[in-house]
Amino acid sequence: MNPASDNEAAFLSCVLASPDIVFRTSLGETHFFDGQHRRIFRAMKQCADKSIAIDYISIGDVDPEIDKKYLAQISERVPSGANWPYYQGKIIDAYQRAKLRRLAGMISDMADSSAPGETIEKAE
């Protein structure tokens, strides 16, 4: 796993340990780069919306495409949900850095096709 994926898995493990985190987090599914983690988080939110307990069985019931063995593995990553703000911060940081890279690429593309002043106005 890469560090971003590790942080995502740790955060999801925190939610499994303390399901009320799903109501307190500012994360959305778009913050997750790993597709499996995105699906798991979406299923967690769906469980919460339906007032279903958030555990690896109910998550798998909500989305049968989720790998239940992997879900069981990440449920054991952290012993409690106490550090969820730390992992959330790491996920937000990675998301913002990726967004900055995309924006920089867009500005670079515009710089080659527009007048410099126009590019600056569009970028701002």
C-alpha positions as CSV (number, residue, x, y, z in Angstrom):
1,M,0.0,0.0,0.0
2,N,1.0,3.6,-0.5
3,P,0.9,6.1,2.4
4,A,-2.4,7.7,1.1
5,S,-4.0,4.3,0.9
6,D,-2.6,3.4,4.4
7,N,-4.2,6.5,5.9
8,E,-7.5,5.7,4.2
9,A,-7.5,2.2,5.5
10,A,-6.6,3.4,9.0
11,F,-9.4,6.0,8.9
12,L,-12.0,3.3,7.8
13,S,-10.7,1.1,10.6
14,C,-11.4,3.9,13.0
15,V,-15.0,4.2,11.7
16,L,-15.4,0.5,12.2
17,A,-14.1,0.8,15.8
18,S,-16.2,3.9,16.5
19,P,-19.1,4.2,14.0
20,D,-20.3,7.6,15.2
21,I,-17.2,9.0,13.4
22,V,-19.2,8.8,10.2
23,F,-21.4,11.6,11.5
24,R,-18.5,13.8,12.6
25,T,-16.1,13.6,9.7
26,S,-15.9,16.2,7.0
27,L,-14.7,13.6,4.5
28,G,-16.8,12.7,1.4
29,E,-16.3,9.7,-0.8
30,T,-14.4,11.9,-3.3
31,H,-11.6,12.3,-0.7
32,F,-10.7,8.6,-1.1
33,F,-8.3,7.7,-4.0
34,D,-8.5,4.0,-3.6
35,G,-11.6,2.8,-5.3
36,Q,-12.3,0.0,-2.8
37,H,-11.9,2.5,0.1
38,R,-14.3,4.9,-1.7
39,R,-16.9,2.1,-2.0
40,I,-16.4,1.1,1.7
41,F,-16.9,4.7,2.9
42,R,-20.0,5.1,0.6
43,A,-21.5,1.9,2.1
44,M,-20.7,3.2,5.6
45,K,-22.6,6.4,4.9
46,Q,-25.5,4.4,3.5
47,C,-25.6,2.3,6.6
48,A,-25.7,5.4,8.7
49,D,-28.4,7.0,6.6
50,K,-30.5,3.9,7.0
51,S,-29.8,3.6,10.8
52,I,-28.0,0.3,10.2
53,A,-25.1,-0.7,12.5
54,I,-21.8,0.0,10.7
55,D,-19.8,-3.2,10.8
56,Y,-18.0,-5.3,8.1
57,I,-21.0,-7.6,7.7
58,S,-23.6,-4.8,7.1
59,I,-21.2,-2.9,4.9
60,G,-20.8,-6.0,2.7
61,D,-24.6,-6.4,2.7
62,V,-25.1,-2.8,1.5
63,D,-22.5,-3.3,-1.3
64,P,-21.9,-6.9,-2.2
65,E,-19.0,-5.9,-4.5
66,I,-16.9,-5.0,-1.5
67,D,-14.2,-7.5,-0.7
68,K,-15.3,-8.9,2.7
69,K,-11.9,-10.4,3.4
70,Y,-10.2,-7.0,2.9
71,L,-12.9,-5.3,5.0
72,A,-12.2,-7.7,7.8
73,Q,-8.4,-7.0,7.5
74,I,-8.8,-3.3,7.7
75,S,-11.2,-3.6,10.7
76,E,-8.2,-4.8,12.6
77,R,-5.8,-2.0,11.6
78,V,-6.3,0.3,14.6
79,P,-7.5,-0.7,18.1
80,S,-9.8,2.3,18.5
81,G,-11.3,5.2,16.7
82,A,-9.4,7.8,18.8
83,N,-6.9,8.8,16.1
84,W,-9.5,9.4,13.3
85,P,-8.8,13.2,13.2
86,Y,-5.1,12.5,12.4
87,Y,-6.0,10.1,9.5
88,Q,-8.7,12.5,8.3
89,G,-6.1,15.3,8.2
90,K,-3.7,13.1,6.2
91,I,-6.5,12.2,3.7
92,I,-7.5,15.8,3.3
93,D,-3.9,16.8,2.8
94,A,-3.4,14.2,0.0
95,Y,-6.7,15.2,-1.6
96,Q,-5.7,18.9,-1.6
97,R,-2.2,18.2,-3.0
98,A,-3.8,16.1,-5.9
99,K,-6.2,18.9,-6.6
100,L,-3.4,21.5,-6.7
101,R,-1.5,19.3,-9.2
102,R,-4.6,19.1,-11.4
103,L,-5.0,22.9,-11.2
104,A,-1.4,23.4,-12.0
105,G,-1.7,21.2,-15.1
106,M,-4.8,23.1,-16.2
107,I,-3.0,26.4,-15.8
108,S,0.0,25.1,-17.7
109,D,-2.2,24.0,-20.6
110,M,-3.9,27.4,-20.7
111,A,-0.6,29.2,-20.7
112,D,0.4,27.5,-23.9
113,S,-2.9,28.4,-25.6
114,S,-3.7,31.9,-24.3
115,A,-2.1,35.3,-23.8
116,P,-0.4,35.5,-20.4
117,G,-2.7,38.1,-19.0
118,E,-5.8,36.1,-20.1
119,T,-4.3,33.0,-18.5
120,I,-3.7,34.8,-15.2
121,E,-7.3,36.1,-15.2
122,K,-8.7,32.6,-15.9
123,A,-6.5,31.1,-13.2
124,E,-7.6,33.6,-10.6
